[in-house]
Amino acid sequence: MSGPMGGNPGAQPRAGKGNSQRKMPLKGLRMGSFVLICYREKRGHQDEKVDYEGTIVDKRVGWDNRESYVELKDCVKLNRDGEIIAREGKKKLIDAFIDDCEAADSDMADILNKYKKNEWKKGDLVDIWSSSEKKWFTDGVLEEVRGGTSSTADGKELPPGCVKVVYGNGLRGKWIHPDAMNDEAQVKRAEKPEVFSGFLLKETHKFRKDWHMRYFEVKDGFLTWWVTQEDAKNGVKPQSSLSLVGLMMKIKKSSTQFGVRTASSKGVVYNLDCSHVPGTKYLAQWVEALKLHSAYSNRTQKITQK
C-alpha cells in the first residue's frame, strides 16, 4: 500500500525538507574568519566546556548535527581564564558539541600570528631587560601565557597575548605586553648552553690518593664521566653523573686544579685537574661551561618544582 505521495506510508521526508536538527552556530561565519568556539568534550561521564580559537579553513553542513563540522587552523585551546593551555594546530569541531561560536577579536588573530614565530609557552626560559636597573636578568621563566583579554588578580586589564615572567631568583614577576615579547631588546629566548666535553684528571681515594684520566661531558645541566671516550660514544653506562643544581667550585690559586660540589653530591667534593693541557685556557673553558650549565639546571629545577 502506498502513501498519498507515493512510497511507503509514514515515510519521513528526505534531507532538504522539514526541520533540520542542526543548531547552526557557525551560520554567517565565512572561511578565513578568526573565531572563538565554546565546545563540549567528554571527560569520563561528564561534559567539560572548553574554548578554542583559530581560523576557519573548512566547513561542512550536513543534515544531522553530527555530520556538520568546522575545521580550524592555528588552533589554540584556552582555559576559563583565557590562558593558552595547548596548541592544537588543525582541529575539527563537530557541530553537535558546539555551544556557541563568535568572531574573535581581530587583535587576537594578529597576536597569534606574531606568536607563530616564537610559540611562547609556559615554562620557556627567557632573559629579560630591566629598564629601571639597566641590566639583563638571565633567569626568567614564563609562568603564564594569556590567550584572550583577561585581568590580573587585582583587576588590572590585560590585552590578549600577555605573558607573566618570573625572574630575579624567583622573587620578581611582571606581566609583559605581547609586542615586548617579540622585541629582543626587551626579552630574549634563553637557549640551552652548548655541550662541552674533554679529558680531565680525577682524584680518587682508595688505599692512597691517586689521579686517573677520565672523559667528561657537561650537557643539559649535568656533569657526566666515563673511563674512556669510546665508552661515551658507544653508550656504555657512565661511571657517574651529577646534576649541577647548587654548584660550588673551588679553584686553587696558581693551579690547574678545581673542586666541584653540588646539591646532589651529598657533601662530596670532586677534585679535577687540567694539568695535561698546557696553559690556563682549558681550565677557563671548563669553569665557564660548568657555570652556564649550573645556571640552566637551577632554572629548570624551579620549573619542575612548580
C-alpha positions as CSV (number, residue, x, y, z in Angstrom):
1,M,0.0,0.0,0.0
2,S,1.4,3.4,-0.9
3,G,1.0,6.7,0.7
4,P,-0.7,9.8,-0.7
5,M,2.6,11.0,-2.3
6,G,3.8,7.5,-3.3
7,G,6.3,5.4,-1.5
8,N,5.7,3.7,1.9
9,P,3.0,5.1,4.3
10,G,4.5,7.2,7.1
11,A,7.8,7.6,5.3
12,Q,10.0,10.5,6.7
13,P,10.9,13.4,4.4
14,R,14.3,13.3,2.8
15,A,17.1,15.7,3.6
16,G,16.3,19.2,2.4
17,K,12.7,19.0,3.6
18,G,11.3,19.6,7.1
19,N,13.3,21.0,10.1
20,S,17.0,20.4,10.4
21,Q,18.4,19.2,13.7
22,R,21.4,21.5,13.4
23,K,21.8,24.5,15.7
24,M,23.8,26.2,13.0
25,P,26.1,28.2,15.4
26,L,28.5,28.7,12.5
27,K,26.0,30.4,10.2
28,G,27.2,33.6,8.7
29,L,30.9,32.9,9.5
30,R,33.0,32.7,6.4
31,M,36.1,30.7,5.5
32,G,39.1,32.6,6.8
33,S,37.2,34.0,9.8
34,F,39.0,34.0,13.1
35,V,36.6,32.6,15.7
36,L,36.1,31.7,19.3
37,I,34.2,28.4,19.8
38,C,32.7,27.2,23.1
39,Y,32.9,23.4,22.9
40,R,31.8,20.4,24.9
41,E,34.3,17.5,25.4
42,K,33.7,14.2,27.2
43,R,35.7,13.8,30.4
44,G,34.7,10.4,31.8
45,H,30.9,10.5,32.3
46,Q,30.7,14.3,32.3
47,D,30.9,17.1,29.6
48,E,33.6,19.7,30.1
49,K,33.3,23.1,28.4
50,V,36.5,24.4,26.7
51,D,37.2,27.3,24.3
52,Y,39.0,27.0,21.0
53,E,40.3,29.9,18.9
54,G,41.5,29.7,15.4
55,T,40.9,30.4,11.7
56,I,38.2,28.6,9.7
57,V,39.8,26.6,6.9
58,D,37.0,24.0,6.3
59,K,33.2,23.8,6.9
60,R,30.7,21.0,6.2
61,V,26.9,21.5,6.6
62,G,25.1,18.1,6.8
63,W,21.5,17.1,7.6
64,D,22.5,15.9,11.1
65,N,24.4,18.0,13.6
66,R,26.9,15.1,13.9
67,E,27.7,15.3,10.2
68,S,28.3,19.0,10.3
69,Y,31.7,20.3,11.4
70,V,34.1,23.2,11.2
71,E,37.9,22.8,11.0
72,L,40.3,25.4,12.4
73,K,43.9,26.1,11.7
74,D,46.5,27.6,14.1
75,C,44.0,26.5,16.7
76,V,44.7,27.1,20.4
77,K,42.9,25.7,23.4
78,L,42.0,28.1,26.2
79,N,41.1,27.6,29.9
80,R,38.5,29.6,31.8
81,D,40.9,32.5,32.4
82,G,41.6,32.8,28.7
83,E,45.1,31.3,29.0
84,I,46.6,29.2,26.2
85,I,46.9,25.6,27.6
86,A,47.6,23.8,24.3
87,R,48.4,24.4,20.7
88,E,46.3,22.1,18.5
89,G,47.4,23.0,15.0
90,K,44.4,21.8,13.0
91,K,41.3,20.9,14.9
92,K,38.0,19.6,13.7
93,L,35.0,20.5,15.9
94,I,31.6,18.7,15.5
95,D,28.5,20.9,15.3
96,A,26.7,18.7,17.9
97,F,29.1,19.7,20.6
98,I,29.4,23.4,19.8
99,D,27.6,25.5,22.3
100,D,28.5,28.9,20.9
101,C,30.6,30.5,18.2
102,E,31.5,34.1,17.6
103,A,34.0,36.1,15.6
104,A,37.0,36.6,17.9
105,D,38.9,39.9,18.4
106,S,40.9,40.6,15.3
107,D,43.7,41.9,17.6
108,M,44.0,38.4,19.0
109,A,44.4,37.0,15.5
110,D,47.3,39.4,14.9
111,I,48.8,38.4,18.3
112,L,48.7,34.7,17.4
113,N,50.2,35.3,14.0
114,K,53.1,37.1,15.7
115,Y,53.4,34.2,18.1
116,K,53.8,31.7,15.3
117,K,57.5,32.7,15.2
118,N,58.2,32.3,18.9
119,E,55.5,29.9,20.1
120,W,55.8,31.0,23.7
121,K,54.5,28.6,26.2
122,K,54.6,28.1,30.0
123,G,58.0,27.1,31.2
124,D,60.0,28.7,28.5
125,L,63.3,30.2,29.6
126,V,64.0,33.9,28.8
127,D,66.4,36.7,29.5
128,I,64.6,39.9,30.5
129,W,65.8,43.5,30.4
130,S,65.2,45.8,33.3
131,S,64.9,49.4,32.2
132,S,64.9,50.7,35.7
133,E,68.1,48.8,36.7
134,K,69.7,49.0,33.2
135,K,70.7,45.3,33.2
136,W,69.7,41.9,31.9
137,F,68.2,39.2,34.2
138,T,69.2,35.8,32.8
139,D,66.9,33.6,35.0
140,G,63.5,34.4,33.6
141,V,60.8,31.7,33.4
142,L,57.4,32.1,31.7
143,E,54.8,31.3,34.3
144,E,51.6,32.2,32.4
145,V,50.6,32.8,28.8
146,R,47.2,34.5,28.4
147,G,45.3,33.9,25.1
148,G,42.3,36.2,25.3
149,T,41.6,39.5,27.1
150,S,41.9,38.9,30.8
151,S,42.8,40.7,34.0
152,T,45.3,40.3,36.9
153,A,44.4,39.3,40.4
154,D,43.9,42.9,41.4
155,G,41.7,43.7,38.4
156,K,44.2,45.3,36.0
157,E,43.0,44.6,32.4
158,L,45.5,42.6,30.2
159,P,45.4,42.6,26.4
160,P,45.4,39.3,24.5
161,G,48.7,37.5,24.4
162,C,50.2,38.9,27.7
163,V,52.8,36.8,29.3
164,K,53.9,36.7,33.0
165,V,57.6,36.3,33.6
166,V,59.1,35.4,36.9
167,Y,62.8,36.3,37.4
168,G,65.3,37.6,39.9
169,N,65.8,34.1,41.6
170,G,62.0,33.7,41.6
171,L,61.4,36.8,43.7
172,R,60.2,39.1,41.0
173,G,57.5,38.9,38.4
174,K,55.7,41.1,35.9
175,W,53.2,41.0,33.0
176,I,54.8,41.7,29.6
177,H,52.8,43.1,26.6
178,P,52.9,40.8,23.6
179,D,54.7,43.4,21.5
180,A,57.5,43.4,24.0
181,M,57.7,39.6,23.9
182,N,58.7,40.0,20.2
183,D,61.2,42.7,20.8
184,E,64.6,41.2,21.5
185,A,65.8,44.5,23.1
186,Q,63.4,43.6,26.0
187,V,63.0,39.8,26.0
188,K,65.2,37.1,24.5
189,R,64.7,33.4,24.4
190,A,67.3,31.7,26.5
191,E,68.9,28.8,24.7
192,K,70.4,25.8,26.3
193,P,74.1,26.1,26.8
194,E,76.3,24.2,24.4
195,V,77.6,20.7,25.2
196,F,81.3,20.8,26.4
197,S,83.5,17.7,26.7
198,G,87.0,16.6,27.1
199,F,89.6,14.8,29.3
200,L,90.2,15.7,32.9
201,L,92.3,14.1,35.6
202,K,90.1,13.0,38.5
203,E,91.3,12.4,42.1
204,T,90.5,9.0,43.6
205,H,90.9,7.8,47.2
206,K,91.4,4.1,47.8
207,F,94.5,2.9,49.6
208,R,96.1,6.2,48.7
209,K,95.4,9.4,46.8
210,D,95.8,9.0,43.0
211,W,94.8,10.7,39.8
212,H,93.2,9.0,36.8
213,M,92.3,10.3,33.3
214,R,88.6,10.3,32.6
215,Y,86.4,11.5,29.8
216,F,83.9,14.2,30.9
217,E,80.9,15.8,29.3
218,V,78.7,18.7,30.6
219,K,75.3,18.6,29.0
220,D,71.7,19.8,29.9
221,G,72.8,20.8,33.4
222,F,74.6,17.5,34.2
223,L,78.3,16.6,34.6
224,T,78.9,13.0,33.4
225,W,82.1,11.0,33.1
226,W,83.3,7.7,31.6
227,V,86.5,5.7,31.8
228,T,87.2,6.3,28.1
229,Q,85.8,8.5,25.3
230,E,85.0,5.2,23.4
231,D,82.7,4.2,26.3
232,A,80.8,7.5,25.9
233,K,80.5,7.1,22.2
234,N,79.3,3.5,22.4
235,G,76.6,4.3,25.0
236,V,78.3,2.5,27.9
237,K,76.9,3.4,31.3
238,P,78.9,6.3,32.8
239,Q,80.9,6.0,36.0
240,S,78.8,8.8,37.4
241,S,76.6,11.8,36.6
242,L,75.9,14.9,38.7
243,S,73.1,17.4,38.5
244,L,74.7,20.8,38.6
245,V,72.0,22.4,40.7
246,G,73.6,24.2,43.6
247,L,77.1,24.1,42.0
248,M,80.0,25.2,44.2
249,M,83.5,25.4,42.8
250,K,86.8,26.0,44.4
251,I,89.7,26.9,42.1
252,K,93.2,26.5,43.7
253,K,95.3,29.6,43.2
254,S,98.1,29.3,40.7
255,S,97.0,25.8,39.9
256,T,95.1,23.8,37.2
257,Q,93.1,22.0,39.8
258,F,89.5,22.8,40.9
259,G,86.9,21.2,43.2
260,V,83.3,20.6,42.3
261,R,80.4,20.1,44.8
262,T,76.7,20.1,44.0
263,A,73.4,19.6,45.8
264,S,73.3,16.0,44.6
265,S,76.9,15.1,45.5
266,K,75.8,14.8,49.2
267,G,78.8,16.8,50.5
268,V,81.4,15.0,48.4
269,V,83.9,17.3,46.7
270,Y,85.2,16.0,43.3
271,N,88.7,17.3,42.6
272,L,89.7,17.6,39.0
273,D,92.8,18.7,37.2
274,C,93.6,20.2,33.7
275,S,97.4,19.9,34.0
276,H,97.7,17.6,31.0
277,V,96.8,20.6,28.7
278,P,99.3,23.4,28.7
279,G,98.2,26.9,29.7
280,T,95.1,28.2,31.5
281,K,92.6,28.4,28.6
282,Y,91.4,24.8,29.1
283,L,90.7,25.4,32.8
284,A,88.8,28.6,32.0
285,Q,86.6,26.8,29.4
286,W,85.6,24.1,31.9
287,V,84.8,26.7,34.6
288,E,82.7,28.7,32.2
289,A,80.8,25.6,30.9
290,L,80.1,24.4,34.4
291,K,78.7,27.8,35.4
292,L,76.5,28.1,32.4
293,H,75.1,24.6,32.8
294,S,74.6,25.1,36.5
295,A,72.5,28.2,35.9
296,Y,70.5,26.3,33.3
297,S,70.0,23.4,35.8
298,N,68.9,25.8,38.5
299,R,66.2,27.4,36.3
300,T,64.8,24.1,35.0
301,Q,64.6,22.8,38.6
302,K,62.4,25.8,39.5
303,I,60.0,24.9,36.7
304,T,59.7,21.2,37.7
305,Q,59.0,22.2,41.3
306,K,56.0,24.4,40.4
